[in-house]
Amino acid sequence: MTSMSIRDSQPTPVAISLGHNQAALEVDLTIYAERAVSRASYKFTDRCYLLLSRSEQPGWLKVTFGAKHEKQDLGPLLGEFCNELLDQQIRDDLSIEAGPIRDLIVAQAFAEGNLLDPQRDDGSYEDDALGIGTLR
């Protein structure tokens, strides 16, 4: 395989270089969070060796892939990694957006009373103000 770099030819959030039994991606940290890069990398540890390091370019993170066996083609893995990186970034974004709601749901599930409306805790199931227990 010959060595190449995409960053030299066009602006992209991911720069790729390929070599013999090794490949490297450089990820733009203004687009992808380090958490997303780490999580995406972890998902590929069963298929190749990975190393995360700071890139020479400020604001970029370098992900180096190493083949686990001599004949392994890393090219397809790079495309899959880019898809997984996007997936992990979306998950991270959703976690930030919905995190407070998720935390409230979990807290309410384990709370003995109503966290949002403590007044509702004073009622009794025997009062049945809404008539839920009434036969219709």
C-alpha positions in Angstrom: 0.0 0.0 0.0 1.2 3.5 -0.7 1.2 6.3 1.7 -1.4 9.1 1.1 -3.0 11.9 3.1 -6.4 13.4 2.4 -5.7 16.5 4.5 -3.3 17.8 1.9 -5.9 17.6 -0.9 -9.2 18.9 0.6 -10.6 20.1 3.9 -12.2 17.2 5.8 -13.0 16.4 9.4 -11.0 13.2 9.1 -7.5 12.9 7.5 -6.4 9.4 6.4 -2.9 8.0 5.8 -2.2 4.4 4.8 0.9 2.3 5.1 1.9 -1.4 5.3 -0.2 -3.1 8.1 -0.8 0.3 9.6 -3.2 3.2 9.0 -3.9 6.5 10.8 -6.9 8.8 11.0 -6.6 12.3 12.2 -9.9 13.5 13.7 -10.9 17.2 13.9 -11.8 17.8 17.5 -13.9 20.9 16.6 -16.4 18.4 15.1 -16.0 15.2 17.1 -15.6 15.0 20.9 -12.7 13.0 22.3 -15.3 10.8 24.1 -16.8 9.9 20.8 -13.3 9.0 19.3 -12.5 6.9 22.4 -15.8 5.0 22.3 -15.6 4.4 18.5 -12.0 3.2 19.0 -12.9 0.8 21.7 -15.5 -0.9 19.4 -12.7 -1.8 17.0 -10.2 -3.4 19.5 -11.4 -6.8 18.6 -10.5 -6.3 14.9 -7.3 -4.3 15.0 -4.8 -2.7 17.4 -5.5 1.0 18.1 -3.5 3.8 19.6 -4.9 7.3 20.4 -2.4 10.2 20.4 -2.2 13.9 20.0 -1.7 14.9 16.4 1.0 17.3 15.2 -1.8 19.5 14.0 -3.4 21.4 16.9 -7.0 20.5 17.5 -6.7 17.1 15.9 -6.5 13.6 17.5 -4.6 10.8 15.8 -6.0 7.3 15.7 -3.5 4.7 14.6 -4.7 1.3 13.4 -2.5 -1.7 13.4 -3.3 -5.0 11.6 -3.7 -8.0 13.9 -2.4 -10.3 11.1 -0.2 -9.9 8.0 -2.9 -10.1 5.3 -5.5 -7.9 7.1 -6.8 -5.0 4.9 -7.3 -1.9 7.0 -9.0 0.1 4.3 -12.6 -1.1 5.0 -12.1 -0.7 8.7 -11.3 3.0 8.2 -14.7 3.5 6.6 -16.5 1.5 9.3 -14.6 3.5 11.9 -15.8 6.8 10.4 -19.4 5.6 10.5 -18.9 4.4 14.1 -17.3 7.8 15.0 -20.4 9.6 13.7 -22.7 7.2 15.6 -20.8 7.8 18.8 -20.8 11.6 18.3 -24.6 11.5 17.8 -25.0 9.4 21.0 -22.9 11.9 22.8 -24.9 14.9 21.5 -28.2 13.2 22.5 -26.8 12.3 26.0 -26.0 16.0 26.5 -29.4 17.1 25.3 -31.5 14.5 27.1 -29.2 13.9 30.1 -31.2 16.0 32.6 -34.5 14.3 31.6 -32.9 10.9 31.8 -31.5 11.7 35.3 -34.9 12.9 36.5 -36.6 9.7 35.2 -34.0 7.5 37.0 -34.2 9.6 40.2 -38.0 9.4 40.2 -37.9 5.6 39.6 -35.8 5.1 42.7 -37.5 7.8 44.9 -40.0 6.9 47.5 -42.1 10.0 46.7 -43.0 12.2 43.7 -40.0 14.5 43.0 -41.9 16.8 40.7 -45.1 17.3 42.8 -44.6 16.4 46.5 -48.2 17.4 47.1 -49.4 14.3 45.3 -47.7 12.2 48.0 -50.3 13.4 50.6 -53.2 11.7 48.8 -54.5 8.2 49.4 -55.3 5.5 46.9 -58.6 5.1 48.8 -59.8 8.7 47.8 -59.6 7.9 44.1 -60.3 11.6 43.1 -60.2 10.7 39.4 -62.5 7.7 39.7 -59.9 5.3 38.2 -61.1 2.4 40.3 -64.7 2.8 39.3 -66.3 0.2 37.1 -67.7 1.6 33.8 
